[in-house]
Amino acid sequence: MPLPTSHLSHRATTSRPPSMLPAYLSSISVQHYSFNSEKHHRLRVQFVCSSDSPKELEALEAEVASVIRQVAVWTMELEEVNASRLQIEVIRFLQLGSELKKSVTCVQLASIDFELIQLRHNERWRRFLADHVPPEKLLTLSSVPS
């Protein structure tokens, strides 16, 4: 006999295969997923077919309570995973900051090295000209715009 589902939302009546689960739930095994699907189906059957007998209502309440406990466990596990992920992201951010500072320092050192090389080159060129070029030609060379 098909179950009446008019009182259930569309979300409650559709089930997604494990491959369609969000990425943060991918660590939940297929076994858990099928277990929950079966449990969900049993609860729907009990809910739809239940009479108003106190024993059946108590059994249904116990089943719902166990589902709530399991969801609480999974929520805590997800919170732990999220906290660990945040710690990893903070550590990675600090590492990237250190790498950036190191890169900036290397660029500054390279700039200083380039300036020193330029100054040494200018000094050597000036000495070479002073040693090898007569003073009258030196004036001509120095007056030529560069």
C-alpha positions as CSV (number, residue, x, y, z in Angstrom):
1,M,0.0,0.0,0.0
2,P,1.5,3.4,-1.0
3,L,2.1,5.8,1.8
4,P,0.1,9.1,1.7
5,T,2.6,11.9,1.5
6,S,0.3,14.9,1.2
7,H,1.2,16.0,4.8
8,L,4.9,15.8,4.1
9,S,7.0,18.5,2.5
10,H,8.6,17.9,-0.9
11,R,12.0,17.9,0.9
12,A,11.0,15.1,3.2
13,T,9.6,12.9,0.4
14,T,12.7,13.2,-1.8
15,S,15.9,11.4,-1.1
16,R,19.2,12.2,-2.7
17,P,21.8,9.5,-3.5
18,P,25.0,9.9,-1.5
19,S,26.9,11.2,-4.5
20,M,24.6,14.3,-4.5
21,L,25.3,15.2,-0.9
22,P,27.0,18.5,-0.1
23,A,30.8,18.4,0.1
24,Y,30.9,18.9,3.9
25,L,28.8,15.7,4.3
26,S,30.9,13.6,2.0
27,S,32.7,12.1,5.0
28,I,29.5,10.4,6.1
29,S,29.6,6.9,4.7
30,V,27.0,5.4,2.4
31,Q,26.1,3.0,5.1
32,H,25.0,5.9,7.4
33,Y,23.0,7.4,4.6
34,S,21.2,4.2,3.8
35,F,20.6,3.6,7.5
36,N,19.1,7.0,7.8
37,S,16.9,6.4,4.7
38,E,15.6,3.2,6.2
39,K,15.0,4.8,9.5
40,H,13.2,7.7,7.9
41,H,11.1,5.3,5.9
42,R,10.2,3.4,9.1
43,L,9.3,6.6,10.9
44,R,7.1,7.7,8.0
45,V,5.3,4.3,8.1
46,Q,4.8,4.4,11.8
47,F,3.6,8.0,11.7
48,V,1.1,7.4,8.8
49,C,-0.1,4.0,10.0
50,S,-0.1,4.7,13.7
51,S,-3.2,4.7,15.8
52,D,-3.6,6.7,18.9
53,S,-2.4,4.0,21.1
54,P,0.1,5.2,23.8
55,K,2.5,2.3,23.2
56,E,2.9,3.2,19.5
57,L,3.2,6.9,20.3
58,E,5.9,6.1,22.9
59,A,7.8,4.0,20.4
60,L,7.5,6.8,17.9
61,E,8.8,9.3,20.4
62,A,11.7,7.1,21.4
63,E,12.6,6.7,17.7
64,V,12.4,10.4,17.1
65,A,14.5,11.0,20.3
66,S,17.2,8.6,18.9
67,V,17.2,10.4,15.6
68,I,17.6,13.7,17.5
69,R,20.5,12.3,19.5
70,Q,22.2,11.1,16.3
71,V,21.8,14.4,14.7
72,A,23.3,16.1,17.8
73,V,26.3,13.8,17.6
74,W,26.8,14.6,13.9
75,T,26.4,18.3,14.5
76,M,29.1,18.1,17.2
77,E,31.3,16.2,14.8
78,L,30.8,18.8,12.1
79,E,31.5,21.6,14.6
80,E,34.8,19.9,15.6
81,V,35.7,19.5,11.9
82,N,34.9,23.1,11.3
83,A,37.0,24.3,14.3
84,S,39.9,22.2,13.0
85,R,39.5,23.6,9.5
86,L,39.5,27.1,10.9
87,Q,42.7,26.4,12.8
88,I,44.3,25.1,9.7
89,E,43.2,28.2,7.8
90,V,44.6,30.5,10.4
91,I,47.9,28.6,10.4
92,R,48.0,28.8,6.6
93,F,47.2,32.5,6.7
94,L,50.1,33.1,9.1
95,Q,52.4,31.0,6.9
96,L,51.4,33.1,3.8
97,G,52.0,36.3,5.8
98,S,55.5,35.1,6.7
99,E,56.2,34.1,3.1
100,L,55.0,37.6,2.0
101,K,57.3,39.3,4.5
102,K,60.2,37.1,3.3
103,S,59.5,38.0,-0.3
104,V,59.3,41.7,0.5
105,T,62.6,41.5,2.4
106,C,64.2,39.7,-0.6
107,V,63.0,42.4,-3.0
108,Q,64.4,45.1,-0.6
109,L,67.7,43.3,-0.4
110,A,67.8,43.0,-4.2
111,S,67.1,46.7,-4.5
112,I,69.9,47.6,-2.1
113,D,72.3,45.2,-4.0
114,F,71.3,46.8,-7.3
115,E,72.0,50.3,-5.9
116,L,75.4,49.2,-4.5
117,I,76.3,47.6,-7.9
118,Q,75.3,50.8,-9.7
119,L,77.3,53.0,-7.3
120,R,80.4,50.7,-7.7
121,H,80.0,50.8,-11.4
122,N,79.8,54.6,-11.5
123,E,82.9,54.9,-9.2
124,R,84.9,52.4,-11.4
125,W,83.8,54.2,-14.6
126,R,84.8,57.5,-13.1
127,R,88.3,56.2,-12.0
128,F,88.8,54.5,-15.5
129,L,88.0,57.8,-17.2
130,A,90.3,59.7,-14.8
131,D,93.1,57.2,-15.5
132,H,92.8,56.7,-19.2
133,V,91.2,59.8,-20.7
134,P,93.1,63.1,-21.0
135,P,91.4,65.9,-19.0
136,E,90.5,68.0,-22.1
137,K,88.6,65.1,-23.6
138,L,87.1,64.3,-20.2
139,L,85.4,67.8,-20.2
140,T,84.0,67.0,-23.7
141,L,82.7,63.7,-22.5
142,S,81.2,65.1,-19.3
143,S,79.5,68.0,-21.2
144,V,77.7,65.6,-23.6
145,P,74.2,65.1,-22.3
146,S,73.4,61.5,-21.6
